[in-house]
Amino acid sequence: METKVVNVVAHMETSPDKANQLVQVCLGLVEPSRKDPGCISYELFQDKQHPGKVTFIEKWENQEALDAHLKTPHLVNGLNAIGALATKPAEVLILNKLE
């Protein structure tokens, strides 16, 4: 099993009139995702100048934990809802920390 920590930064964007909806959907992912096995941290941020832009910053114990998270019903349903609100495709970065 891979043991290298995986960091994820995911940006989503919607129109200003749908910003509150997007935030609510994203907030609904935070607590269940934090309970997923292998989750080290799972945080949601909102752009102060553009409320329709949100960013998840996540840390997972390894790639297997992230892969399992991506298949959970709460995330699959949440991503479908986000997709219906988004004005452009999500930008997802999977990062290795350089030391």
Summary of the structure (lengths in Angstrom):
residues: 99
radius of gyration: 13.5
end to end distance: 21.6
largest distance: 44.2
contacts: 278
relative contact order: 0.30
helix: 40%
strand: 31%
